Every structure is written in structure tokens, then in C-alpha cells.
Amino acid sequence: MMKQHNEKSAAVLGLGMMGATLAKLLLAQGYGVTVWNRSADKSVPLAEAGAKVAATPEEAVNSGNVIVMCVHDYAAANAILARTETADWKGKVLVQLTSGSPAEAERLEAWTEALGAGYLDGAIQAAPQQMGREDTPLYISGKKTAWEAALPVLKTFAGAPEWLGERAGLASSVDLATLSGIYGTLMGFFHGARIMEHAGFPVDKYAGLLTGILSTFGEFIKYEGQLVHENRFVKTESPLSISVDASARIQEQARDAGINSAFPDYLAGMFRRAADMGLADEELSAMIKVLRV
Ligand SMILES: NC(=O)c1ccc[n+]([C@@H]2O[C@H](COP(=O)([O-])OP(=O)(O)OC[C@H]3O[C@@H](n4cnc5c(N)ncnc54)[C@H](OP(=O)(O)O)[C@@H]3O)[C@@H](O)[C@H]2O)c1
């Protein structure tokens, strides 16, 4: 059972670019904020803005009802938390906003719950200067009781945080999956930049052209995602054969032009595998079958 907190108090462990931003947002919403950071100098601007500075992580945990953690990685987070095992954790909620893996989140949930506290794991999908807005994307997973207890704090970070469900690792899964989508697009963008450099066309103009198609591309991703979700592979919009041919053309051009072909080699190889599996005449969504084996 989480404590019902009338007092608006929170602690922030980790005052890097993101943690310091979170602490400032809480202060702006009238929270009593206690901060701790490994390097003490980063606490100074927060103290000037009204935060209490804890001498140890334990003191910070004892001072807040919701404990927000945002450091480099789980190894750092776990080392800090190991110093709080004798703190008064009962009925509090740890909001872990450090990026990590689903397994790390689940292990930390078990540790936190053993101390009588609730645990939430979060994926921040925005830069520090984009925090605190109505449209800031913030995904949270963990027990519903912990979510309800920490919601006012989470709403200072993002106008409409989204609860994904009770399994603590879900937020990290979303983080990894969206990063996968973004890095795939980014690598494609960089390869495209090399094509345009070779063609003598300004890369900034190409970036503008690519950006211009992102909203219609977004609609297409949603459509294909729906088909994958429903296991529908009969061609309706884009037969896989188009992508088999297009990726082979990108690969061939890279080789002809003498530009690095690592990205198209991978891409064309994956689509060739789909064709070898007899999927060329199915909808693009059938690509998931290559990855399911
Ligand atoms: N910045 C972003 O755009 C962004 C966006 C989404 C998610 N995130 C996630 O937010 C987390 C923090 O990111 P950030 O941008 O704030 O990073 P950052 O500015 O590099 O700050 C890193 C923080 O981690 C602390 N730290 C690192 N190693 C430590 C250790 N061994 N023991 C104790 N403290 C340690 C640092 O303490 P010191 O000050 O003492 O070095 C600092 O407080 C990361 O997991 C990141 O993936 C960041």
C-alpha cells in the first residue's frame, strides 16, 4: 500500500542534464525538493533555486515521498541505491528514469519492493529542454498503485504521461523499440547523405526533402504496424517485391559509386532473404516473418 501524500515533496538523485531539469520542474510546481548528486557542484544552482541539498543518497530518500532517479546507467543507479538500504523507504515510490534494459528494471523493482516501496520505470523520449510540456512523451510501467501515487510528480515532467502496464520492464522495451526505429531511420539518412554528396547535391536540402515525407511515412508505418498486429500479409498497399528491388538498387549504386555499402548490404540482404522465403508477392508487413524465425 503506497502512502497517500498530502505534502508535495520529492527527492531527485542525479543532477545531470536531465535530472537537474526534472528537479527544476518540481521546484516550479511548488514541490519541496531534496537533491543529491555525486559531484556536489551540480547541486549549487538547484540550492539557489530553493532545493535542499542532501549530503548522502540516504538523506535524500528520507526527505522525499517520491524518489526520482536519473543517472547515466543502471550500474550507477544501483551503486547509489545500495547506499540507501537503511533509509526509510516504506510507502514511498522510486521513479527510475535512468535508461536501461527490461531485465534491469525488473531486478530493481524486486529490490525496491523488498524495502516496502513502490517502483516505476520510465522512458523519457525527449531532450531536457522539451520536458514539462503538454506533448512531452513519457512512458511509465510498474504497479498501478505506484503509478497512482506518483502521478502528480510525473505530470510535472510531462503533461500526459502514459502508463503502459504493470510489468516494470515495459517502459525499457518501448525505449529500445523506439530507439531501434529512430536509429534505423538515422542510418538510412546518413547513407542517403552520402548518395547526395556523391551526386553533388547539398545535404541540408536533402535533409529538408526527407523531413517533408516523414508525416506520410508515419501514416504508412501505422498501417503496416496494424497489419503486423493482426498477422495480415496479403498485399494491399506495398508488395514486398518493390522493396526487394529498391534495396538492390541502393546497394548497386553504392558499389558503382564507390561509397560505403554497409547499410544497403544489410538492407538488401534482409529483403533478399524475404524473397528467398517466398514472401515477395506478399505485403511489406510480411517482413516480420523474416525476423520471427
Ligand atoms: N539528456 C537527454 O536528452 C536524455 C533523454 C532521455 C533519457 N535520458 C536518460 O537520462 C539519464 C541521465 O541522462 P543525462 O542527460 O542527465 O546525463 P548526464 O548529463 O551525462 O548526467 C549523468 C548523471 O549520472 C551521474 N553518474 C554517472 N556515473 C555515475 C556513477 N558511477 N555514480 C554516481 N553518479 C553517476 C552523473 O553524476 P556526476 O555529475 O557526478 O558526473 C550525472 O548526475 C540517462 O540514462 C539518459 O539515457 C537522457
The ligand as an SDF file (V2000), in Angstrom:
LIG
                    3D

 48 52  0  0  0  0  0  0  0  0999 V2000
   19.6410   14.0870  -21.9000 N   0  0  0  0  0  0  0  0  0  0  0  0
   18.7160   13.5390  -22.6660 C   0  0  0  0  0  0  0  0  0  0  0  0
   18.3710   14.0450  -23.7480 O   0  0  0  0  0  0  0  0  0  0  0  0
   18.0010   12.2810  -22.2270 C   0  0  0  0  0  0  0  0  0  0  0  0
   16.7950   11.9260  -22.8640 C   0  0  0  0  0  0  0  0  0  0  0  0
   16.1300   10.7680  -22.4610 C   0  0  0  0  0  0  0  0  0  0  0  0
   16.6750    9.9770  -21.4540 C   0  0  0  0  0  0  0  0  0  0  0  0
   17.8600   10.3500  -20.8700 N   0  0  0  0  0  0  0  0  0  0  0  0
   18.4160    9.4530  -19.8420 C   0  0  0  0  0  0  0  0  0  0  0  0
   18.5640   10.1420  -18.6090 O   0  0  0  0  0  0  0  0  0  0  0  0
   19.7050    9.6250  -17.9090 C   0  0  0  0  0  0  0  0  0  0  0  0
   20.5880   10.7970  -17.4970 C   0  0  0  0  0  0  0  0  0  0  0  0
   20.9600   11.4820  -18.6820 O   0  0  0  0  0  0  0  0  0  0  0  0
   21.6350   12.9250  -18.6290 P   0  0  0  0  0  0  0  0  0  0  0  0
   21.4620   13.5180  -19.9860 O   0  0  0  0  0  0  0  0  0  0  0  0
   21.1460   13.6990  -17.4580 O   0  0  0  0  0  0  0  0  0  0  0  0
   23.1670   12.5220  -18.4470 O   0  0  0  0  0  0  0  0  0  0  0  0
   24.3920   13.3920  -17.9320 P   0  0  0  0  0  0  0  0  0  0  0  0
   24.1380   14.8520  -18.0870 O   0  0  0  0  0  0  0  0  0  0  0  0
   25.6080   12.7960  -18.5490 O   0  0  0  0  0  0  0  0  0  0  0  0
   24.4120   13.0810  -16.3600 O   0  0  0  0  0  0  0  0  0  0  0  0
   24.7740   11.8280  -15.8740 C   0  0  0  0  0  0  0  0  0  0  0  0
   24.4460   11.7640  -14.4120 C   0  0  0  0  0  0  0  0  0  0  0  0
   24.8100   10.4520  -13.9370 O   0  0  0  0  0  0  0  0  0  0  0  0
   25.7000   10.6030  -12.8340 C   0  0  0  0  0  0  0  0  0  0  0  0
   26.6120    9.4700  -12.7920 N   0  0  0  0  0  0  0  0  0  0  0  0
   27.2690    8.9050  -13.8310 C   0  0  0  0  0  0  0  0  0  0  0  0
   28.0140    7.8710  -13.3870 N   0  0  0  0  0  0  0  0  0  0  0  0
   27.8230    7.7990  -12.0460 C   0  0  0  0  0  0  0  0  0  0  0  0
   28.3020    6.9350  -11.0330 C   0  0  0  0  0  0  0  0  0  0  0  0
   29.1210    5.9050  -11.3140 N   0  0  0  0  0  0  0  0  0  0  0  0
   27.8820    7.1500   -9.7590 N   0  0  0  0  0  0  0  0  0  0  0  0
   27.0490    8.1690   -9.4740 C   0  0  0  0  0  0  0  0  0  0  0  0
   26.5470    9.0280  -10.3950 N   0  0  0  0  0  0  0  0  0  0  0  0
   26.9280    8.8310  -11.6680 C   0  0  0  0  0  0  0  0  0  0  0  0
   26.3960   11.9180  -13.0730 C   0  0  0  0  0  0  0  0  0  0  0  0
   26.9780   12.3700  -11.8860 O   0  0  0  0  0  0  0  0  0  0  0  0
   28.2020   13.4310  -11.9480 P   0  0  0  0  0  0  0  0  0  0  0  0
   27.5740   14.7710  -12.1540 O   0  0  0  0  0  0  0  0  0  0  0  0
   28.8590   13.2650  -10.6340 O   0  0  0  0  0  0  0  0  0  0  0  0
   29.0910   13.0230  -13.0930 O   0  0  0  0  0  0  0  0  0  0  0  0
   25.2060   12.7680  -13.5390 C   0  0  0  0  0  0  0  0  0  0  0  0
   24.4000   13.1450  -12.4590 O   0  0  0  0  0  0  0  0  0  0  0  0
   20.3970    8.6360  -18.8640 C   0  0  0  0  0  0  0  0  0  0  0  0
   20.0510    7.3120  -18.5350 O   0  0  0  0  0  0  0  0  0  0  0  0
   19.8360    9.0200  -20.2200 C   0  0  0  0  0  0  0  0  0  0  0  0
   19.8060    7.9230  -21.1280 O   0  0  0  0  0  0  0  0  0  0  0  0
   18.5140   11.4860  -21.2050 C   0  0  0  0  0  0  0  0  0  0  0  0
  1  2  1  0
  2  3  2  0
  2  4  1  0
  4  5  1  0
  4 48  2  0
  5  6  2  0
  6  7  1  0
  7  8  2  0
  8  9  1  0
  8 48  1  0
  9 10  1  0
  9 46  1  0
 10 11  1  0
 11 12  1  0
 11 44  1  0
 12 13  1  0
 13 14  1  0
 14 15  2  0
 14 16  1  0
 14 17  1  0
 17 18  1  0
 18 19  2  0
 18 20  1  0
 18 21  1  0
 21 22  1  0
 22 23  1  0
 23 24  1  0
 23 42  1  0
 24 25  1  0
 25 26  1  0
 25 36  1  0
 26 27  1  0
 26 35  1  0
 27 28  2  0
 28 29  1  0
 29 30  1  0
 29 35  2  0
 30 31  1  0
 30 32  2  0
 32 33  1  0
 33 34  2  0
 34 35  1  0
 36 37  1  0
 36 42  1  0
 37 38  1  0
 38 39  2  0
 38 40  1  0
 38 41  1  0
 42 43  1  0
 44 45  1  0
 44 46  1  0
 46 47  1  0
M  CHG  2   8   1  16  -1
M  END
$$$$
